[in-house]
Each structure stands twice: as structure tokens, then as C-alpha cells.
Amino acid sequence: MSLVLLATAFLLFVTLGYVVKCWLSPFGDCRKCEGMGHGFKTDRKGNTKRGKDCRRCDATGKRIRVGRWIYNRAARTYRAGTR
């Protein structure tokens, strides 16, 4: 088995795995707040307190995956073009 064929098979496996992940779970944890929906801050005593709501995910803690976003955009463009 040549190295090019092995690399192609690996890339195809990774791509299909990501497609299945986007299909089964289109939302992932927000990268900024790590899925919490808010940040943390400390008071003067050093105790941890709840911070402000995350602006990136609107305090839901979830974001749409890049692959799902691309699929949604392509499907919307296709539907608009076939009407």
C-alpha cells in the first residue's frame, strides 16, 4: 500500500467522521466559556463568583459546529436557487 493511498484513506476517514459528528450533534460547547454560558471572576477575598454572560453563545453554552454551519448555508442557497 503506497503512502499516498494511505494518506488519502486517512483523510477520507477523518472527513467522514466529522460529517457524521455534525449530523448527529450539530451543536458543540462554546469555546469562549467552555460550555458554561458565563465566565468566572474572583472577589477581593479570592472567592470565585459567577461572571458576565457569554456574548459569543448568548449564555446558552452551545455553538453551531463549522461543518453544520457550512451545510446550512449551502442548503439555504440551494433552496433559494430552485424556487
C-alpha positions in Angstrom: 0.0 0.0 0.0 1.5 3.3 -1.0 1.9 6.2 1.3 -0.3 8.5 -0.9 -3.1 5.9 -0.8 -2.8 5.5 3.0 -2.9 9.3 3.5 -6.0 9.6 1.2 -7.8 6.9 3.1 -6.9 8.5 6.5 -8.2 11.9 5.3 -11.4 10.3 3.9 -11.9 8.6 7.3 -11.4 11.8 9.3 -13.7 13.8 6.9 -16.5 11.2 7.1 -16.2 11.0 10.8 -16.6 14.8 11.1 -19.6 14.7 8.8 -21.3 12.1 11.0 -20.5 14.1 14.1 -22.0 17.2 12.6 -25.1 15.2 11.6 -25.6 13.6 14.9 -24.6 16.5 17.1 -24.8 19.9 15.3 -24.1 21.9 18.4 -20.9 21.8 20.4 -19.7 23.6 23.6 -18.8 27.3 23.2 -15.0 27.7 23.1 -15.0 31.0 25.0 -17.0 30.0 28.1 -16.3 26.2 27.7 -20.0 25.4 27.7 -20.8 27.2 31.0 -22.7 30.1 29.5 -20.8 32.6 31.6 -17.4 33.5 32.8 -15.9 33.5 36.3 -14.3 36.2 38.4 -12.9 36.4 41.8 -13.7 38.9 44.6 -11.1 40.6 46.8 -11.0 37.6 49.1 -10.2 35.3 46.3 -13.5 33.5 46.2 -14.8 32.5 42.8 -18.0 34.2 41.7 -20.2 34.0 38.6 -19.1 36.4 35.9 -20.9 38.0 33.0 -23.0 36.1 30.5 -21.0 34.9 27.4 -21.7 37.2 24.4 -20.5 34.6 21.8 -23.1 32.0 22.7 -25.8 34.3 24.3 -25.4 32.4 27.6 -26.5 29.1 26.2 -23.1 27.4 26.4 -23.6 26.0 22.9 -22.4 27.0 19.4 -23.1 25.5 16.0 -20.3 23.5 14.5 -18.4 24.8 11.5 -19.4 21.8 9.3 -23.0 22.2 10.2 -22.9 26.0 9.5 -21.4 25.3 6.0 -24.1 22.7 5.3 -26.9 25.0 6.4 -25.6 27.8 4.2 -25.3 25.5 1.2 -28.8 24.1 1.7 -30.2 27.6 2.1 -28.5 28.8 -1.1 -29.7 25.7 -3.0 -33.3 26.2 -1.8 -33.3 29.8 -2.8 -31.9 29.0 -6.3 -34.5 26.3 -7.1 -37.7 28.3 -6.3 
